[in-house]
Amino acid sequence: MEAALPASRKRSRCRRGAAGTAGVADSTRGTIRERQQRRRTIIQAKKEGNSASEQKQVVCSGETSYYGPPAHECQYCGAQFWYQERVKRSYSGEGHIRFHLCCRGGKVSLPFLKDPPPFLAGLLNPNGNILSKYFLKSIRSYNSMFAFTSLGAKIDTGINKSPGPYVFKINGQVHHRIGSLLPDEGEPPVYAQLYIFDTENEVQNRISIFDRERDCDDDNGVDKTIVEGLVRMFDETNELVKSFRAARDLLVQSSCQPLRLRLLHDRSKNAPQYNAPTGSEIAALIVGDFSEEKKSRDIIIQDRGGGLRRISNLHANYMALQYPLLFPYGEQGFKLGIKYSRSGVLRAGARNEVTMLEYYAFRLQQRRCEGVTLISGDRLFQQYIVDAYASVEENRLRFIVKNNNNLRSEIYKGIEDALHKGDVDGNNVGKKVILPASFTGSKRYMVQNYQDAMAIWQRPDARPDIVSRVFKLKVEELVSVLKKGTYFGKAQAVMDQYSLLSQINPTRHNWRIKVRVARLWRLSGTSKGKGFTTVELILVDEEGHGITACIGQKDIDKFTGSIVEGRSYFIRNFQVSSHPRKISAVPNTYTIYFTSWTVIEEIPAEASTALPLHIFNFVDFEDLDPRSSALVDVIGQLTVVHPIIHSNSLNGPSVRRIVELRDLIGRLLLITLWGEYATSFEDEFLIETIGKDEPVVIIFAGMQVKLFSGAPSCRSGPATKWYINIDIAEVNAFHASLQGRGAEVVLLPGDGDDAAADDENANRKSVSELLSLNPHDNNGVRFTCHATIREIDVTNGWWYKGCSICKRGLKPTLQGFECTNCNETEPVVVPSYKLNVVIEDSTGRAKIFMFGGVAEQVVRWTAAELVEESSSNQILLPAALRALVGRRYVFQLVISEQTFRTGQLCFQARRLFTPPAVAAVQPSGAHVTQQANPGGSALAVNAATGKDPRASCW
């Protein structure tokens, strides 16, 4: 190996030690001089006009593109290439074109195949005599007669019955098997046994076992002259044949002793790596008892019995045992541990061994300095290519099985996930091995790529590798013409790979998805005391999976005009977050967030038909859970539409409407629509249903679940949308299940009494008039009273521990609390208001109670916030509550249930209205104005200090 090193490498090795620094400096200067010389050569080549068009050697005649013969050679291994197969970054001038399809830029260096023996060379000559033509047509049959191993694969012979070039096609897994040295009693010898058993009649034995229907590719018979010549040739040249002949001789000498032939996986470590193998280096004969090593890859062949044994495709003689006609000298093939050549450039820490794919890529090339035995094999060469490809794929599959935990196979684990993916047969449910998109032929690969077709060339069945290479070049040229040419105009878009929503996760940032915007709405609110506005979207992919996407306030203007509900888009450069959202519209672990780098590309309608128009998260009426913050979708028959109710409160005027839905078994669900949803529903409903005598099946999407009168109900929110009698499977199934149920929808007229009940002047009473009422005659009647808050009684506290679901008080237990109203044994404790307020007007004083939301509207703080501020003290009144004293309101009151329990008349506030603005002078002389602020809250502001009493400490 020393003689193979360059002179510069020898000199640098000798200079190490005391003169090591000088050697490194000399080497660096030499590298710099080489780079400078290379640049000067490139510049000179450009000046001389060596354009790329002169190197391409493409001749265009009309509409025909012709590349000519492969006129370029790899500067490292001599493999022949077309100019279009070069590394695109290499310069087009002479001496600077580089090719990596053969030896990876000099990294792979293998011994060249020798020229075939004279007898075989004559048979492989396509221009030879009639004998060579018969041999080439039946070359696979002749190879089977001399092969040591059997080919385990299902060969598809029907594909060649139709006109066209010859195709070698197999189904299933490929493996090579070998039997014993001698056949069982009464059985004829096959494969390797023919080299040992009854060799006096060897020629006749080989011809007699020839299975014409399975192995012969045409109607030609087997020529005895060819068989005899091949027997003599292999005895002289093939080292594997010599080893088997030696086993034959030893069996004759020691017929009573057991004999085994061991084909060594690796040659002697002391032998030069690329020298021609000798018999002692590839096989060993063992007489007597033998203990087989379990971990060895050597092939152990017994004298008799043992059945067929499979050979590892990592054995050095794997291909030579199966294809003696392609490797007449018994040349060794791929094995583990072949090192890269020193002439290649390797990065620190990079792999330094030749892979199986790199080995066969090197071996399949055509070179002027290499024997043509392999590439002249005609149909047998096709079989070798298929066999080599199967070995490479088996090696890759072996790697994928061992590393499947890193390839996102968790979404396929479990029985439920298996059924979700379509594995309805229980026999198929189990552990799966998930193939990545890089594995050719896998499901992910087929989603992202199109299959190539096969081109026809002069004698294409002789050199399928040339057909494949030229076809790839033609496809690339055709795509380039379509994209850059003027035949069909400028390309509008190039379809690229994309991921499904079930595949995305926060571990990557370069996802690209193909989705439809199923729903879109704006969401406004406050966070940490600051207002915000976002745009929320529900995206759905072609598999029907949904995900919520969010556009932040700073990016709304960028995307507002680009995204339209119902249209489809490619979206990339977004952020995937696993942070749970307080309110979710679709069940998904992740959320997509648009950023300033996010790019959207609209997809034409004709190209997005596979994307669903809608996605819903349907929940049965009985499964509605007020404790959940998730938005739900409900489906039912519309039966009653209530009139619009207008009301005034501290938040300003409000509008609401109630509609009633029934499910298939008649259960009732109340839907409360607020604001614009309430006013627009009746008009849209009439437009959709006029002139149609059929039940109205409606979907309310994006609804919030609340508890109303002890039962779950739904109310509208920013995400709410409804769909009337749309054509989807769920609606059609609901229609079919109604079975003649009435189609009438009741539109209730407006009730003047109800409207008056919400008016701040309805049933106006003074305090004295309220105290004179008979509670039994006026139970449930609403009254209004204009009065001033004079006192807040904290004898029994100003807040209580309530249930998060029904807001009722909790009962203490040894383990904590329980709710007797909704039977929750471990309820979530939420502080709630219970204000005992004394109001006064000119006629007297009365006691009223303000609970929950009514008190919260006045205080403008939640009870939980004030409890946190007051350290949970139920007796000490916070400043925000003390500020209520002295304020005037119009109270809407009803007689409290406590009146009937205690016998003392008291009232409960159902709503508060703000009276017209008034001005007064307080005893302290401060001028105070009480009115509704733009946000709807009533504030008492000290004119002298300008401070909000809510912000002061008590």
PEPENOR-V558687 format. One record per helix or strand of 3 or more residues. SS is the DSSP state (H for helix, E for strand). FROM is the first residue (numbers start at 1). TO is the last residue. If there is no record, write none. Layout:
[[SS;FROM;TO] [SS;FROM;TO]]
This chain:
[[H;2;4] [H;7;14] [H;20;47] [H;52;56] [E;59;61] [E;64;66] [E;79;81] [H;83;85] [H;118;124] [H;130;137] [H;139;146] [E;150;155] [H;158;160] [E;170;178] [H;191;195] [H;199;208] [H;212;215] [H;224;237] [H;239;253] [E;259;263] [H;279;282] [E;283;287] [E;299;302] [E;309;311] [H;318;322] [H;356;363] [H;379;402] [H;404;406] [H;410;412] [H;415;420] [H;426;428] [H;443;448] [H;464;484] [E;512;527] [E;530;540] [E;546;551] [H;553;559] [E;568;572] [E;575;577] [E;591;593] [E;599;603] [H;605;607] [H;621;623] [E;632;641] [E;645;649] [E;652;662] [E;668;674] [H;676;689] [E;697;708] [E;711;715] [E;721;724] [H;729;737] [H;752;757] [H;767;771] [E;783;793] [E;799;803] [E;817;819] [E;829;841] [E;844;851] [H;852;859] [H;863;869] [H;879;882] [E;888;895] [H;898;902] [E;907;913] [E;918;921] [E;927;930] [H;949;951]]
